[in-house]
Amino acid sequence: MAATAVRYLRSVGAPTTAAAPASASSPAAASAPPRPALRAVRDDERAPLDPAEFRAVLGHFASGVTVITAPGEPEPAGFACQSFASLSLDPPLVAFMVGRTSTTWPRIARAGVFCVNILGAGQGALCRGFAVSGGDKFAGVSYGPAPATGSPRLAEVPAWIDCTIQAVHTGGDHLIVVGRVEALGTDPDAARTGPLLFHRGAFGHFRP
């Protein structure tokens, strides 16, 4: 389930599990795939773009906002994510993008599962809490286990998508995480407020 994520963690030297390593003669060792060559864009590949202008122009694309969560010890893992999209209907796949320097991503990768919590119009403060680095982001946050993976399903979100990690791809300074949908659902009462939108660095609402 989490083989791709584990291979990524091993390739960058991050710890995976406390299990004993396979011996050189074991079937697991013999069939282990080569470590992928992971790198960011080289200096000679960079386009002549000002990073500030890049962000400003791309900021004109309005998007929804999610919180990606995963089970963990001593507390769950989670982060606010604007870069989320549906990917495939058959099989049911979704994807999110996360910075390769994220300190939360390795914890999600180790779990091998995640839940996408789609935020509603009144949940801007909740989003800001998960956008900070470090600390217990779940302090004071109500949640329960998602049915398939046990990932935190935040209370009163309009919709949620429970996933297992299917693949991880590199994309410059980000990773593209593909999840297979195991369960999903909506809260009709929460959905009445409409979605939380993000546009040009600020939150907004949807008006028909």
C-alpha atoms as one frame of an Amber mdcrd trajectory, in Angstrom:
protein
   0.000   0.000   0.000   2.723   2.447   0.923   5.561   0.866  -1.070   6.067
   3.884  -3.325   6.157   6.305  -0.416   8.551   4.062   1.511  10.901   3.864
  -1.470  10.881   7.653  -1.653  11.734   7.965   2.048  14.573   5.491   1.712
  15.955   7.326  -1.324  16.341  10.531   0.689  17.704   8.799   3.769  14.611
   9.217   5.949  13.686   6.458   8.422  10.791   4.245   7.426   9.996   1.485
   9.940  11.774  -0.241  12.769  11.617  -3.633  11.020  14.868  -5.533  10.542
  16.430  -5.031   7.102  16.117  -7.830   4.582  19.230  -9.939   4.046  21.003
  -9.815   0.725  19.775 -13.322  -0.087  16.112 -12.691   0.780  13.452 -12.448
  -1.971  12.590  -8.903  -0.838  16.170  -7.761  -1.305  16.452  -9.475  -4.684
  13.297  -7.837  -6.023  13.833  -4.370  -4.551  13.632  -1.744  -7.319  16.505
   0.689  -7.840  16.302   3.950  -5.957  14.802   6.722  -8.084  16.966   9.665
  -9.037  15.278  12.556  -7.240  16.393  16.084  -7.905  15.070  19.597  -8.179
  15.432  21.683 -11.329  19.058  22.509 -12.114  20.190  26.114 -12.435  20.737
  25.731 -16.194  17.127  24.487 -16.585  15.450  27.399 -14.855  13.215  29.638
 -16.926  13.989  33.375 -16.767  11.080  34.055 -14.399  10.872  36.188 -11.298
   9.490  33.938  -8.502   7.369  36.795  -7.159   5.807  37.372 -10.576   5.223
  33.635 -10.979   3.282  33.519  -7.692   1.356  36.690  -8.508   0.219  35.454
 -11.910  -0.681  31.934 -10.720  -2.527  33.506  -7.788  -5.249  34.577 -10.232
  -6.336  30.940 -10.403  -8.976  30.544  -7.685  -9.059  27.168  -5.960 -10.681
  25.333  -3.112  -8.786  24.609   0.095  -8.227  21.270   1.798  -6.513  19.841
   4.856  -4.628  16.604   4.203  -4.477  14.391   7.303  -2.963  11.044   8.249
  -2.868   8.940  11.415   0.293   8.998  13.523   1.856   8.857  16.969   1.936
  10.667  19.329  -0.444  12.864  17.316  -1.815  12.754  13.762  -0.222  14.602
  10.856  -1.872  17.272   8.741  -1.287  20.323   6.583  -3.330  22.849   4.599
  -3.233  22.141   0.879  -4.452  24.271  -2.006  -2.900  22.042  -4.685  -5.452
  19.231  -4.830  -7.335  17.753  -7.790  -9.399  14.803  -8.927  -7.348  12.626
 -11.279  -9.204   9.533 -12.479 -12.675   8.012 -12.306 -11.702   4.422 -13.137
  -9.847   3.632 -10.986 -10.881   6.402  -8.559  -7.770   8.514  -8.015  -7.032
  11.958  -6.596  -3.766  13.875  -6.310  -2.203  16.562  -4.173   1.110  18.384
  -4.380   3.419  18.960  -1.417   6.772  20.728  -1.135   9.767  18.410  -0.929
  10.967  20.302   2.146   7.696  19.676   4.017   8.208  18.226   7.489   4.656
  16.829   7.522   4.920  14.832   4.293   7.338  12.153   5.620   4.848  11.351
   8.392   2.033  10.973   5.848   4.281   8.837   3.658   5.074   6.534   6.577
   1.356   6.138   7.293   0.711   5.204   3.661  -2.782   6.699   3.845  -4.451
  10.105   4.008  -7.800  11.861   4.153  -8.616  14.945   2.093 -10.821  17.280
   4.133 -12.493  19.811   1.822 -13.071  23.000   3.803 -16.211  25.101   3.929
 -16.622  28.867   3.736 -16.474  29.386   7.497 -13.327  27.344   8.093 -10.637
  29.889   7.286  -9.312  29.836  10.858  -9.100  26.044  10.732  -7.093  26.292
   7.517  -4.687  28.822   9.052  -4.090  26.489  11.985  -2.963  23.720   9.641
  -0.891  26.105   7.495   1.660  26.789  10.248   4.784  24.687  10.680   5.336
  22.706  13.862   3.266  22.418  17.011   0.182  20.306  17.623  -2.094  21.364
  14.782  -4.905  19.175  16.106  -5.148  20.901  19.487  -8.772  21.899  19.995
  -9.809  20.431  16.620 -12.706  17.959  16.543 -12.213  14.905  14.340 -12.927
  11.204  14.051 -11.430   8.297  12.098 -12.175   8.016   8.389 -13.824   4.641
   7.737 -11.257   2.967   5.478  -7.880   4.197   6.745  -8.465   5.727  10.163
  -7.046   9.054   8.989  -8.499  12.080  10.822 -11.779  13.203   9.310 -12.302
  16.755  10.508 -15.673  17.688  11.955 -18.114  19.806   9.958 -16.238  19.744
   6.650 -18.512  19.741   3.574 -16.771  16.700   2.049 -13.993  14.196   2.730
 -12.062  11.637   0.654 -10.320   8.684   2.353  -7.317   7.355   0.412  -4.337
   5.032   0.304  -1.121   6.249  -1.334  -0.806   4.719  -4.793   2.177   6.588
  -6.291   4.558   9.476  -5.648   6.108  11.425  -8.525   8.632  14.253  -8.544
   7.697  17.652  -9.936  10.537  20.140  -9.517  10.593  21.332  -5.907   7.309
  19.495  -5.165   6.063  15.922  -5.005   2.906  14.758  -6.759   1.103  12.301
  -4.493  -1.519  10.059  -6.087  -4.103   8.474  -3.817  -6.586   5.701  -4.510
  -9.998   6.559  -3.108 -11.226   3.946  -0.615 -14.200   5.863   0.807 -15.713
   9.334   0.554 -18.706  11.319   1.686 -20.345  14.681   2.322 -22.045  16.529
   5.157 -25.137  18.178   3.605 -25.521  20.624   6.505 -21.883  21.785   6.274
 -22.097  21.975   2.488 -24.852  24.612   2.665 -22.278  27.292   3.525 -20.455
  26.715   0.238 -16.718  26.133  -0.244 -13.764  28.025   1.176 -11.963  29.587
  -1.790  -8.425  30.935  -2.088  -7.610  33.698  -4.566  -4.621  36.058  -4.752
  -3.498  35.327  -1.211  -6.901  35.715   0.460  -9.905  33.582   1.377 -13.254
  34.153  -0.299 -16.738  32.690  -0.765 -18.632  31.346  -3.738 -21.752  33.202
  -4.875 -23.959  31.644  -7.562
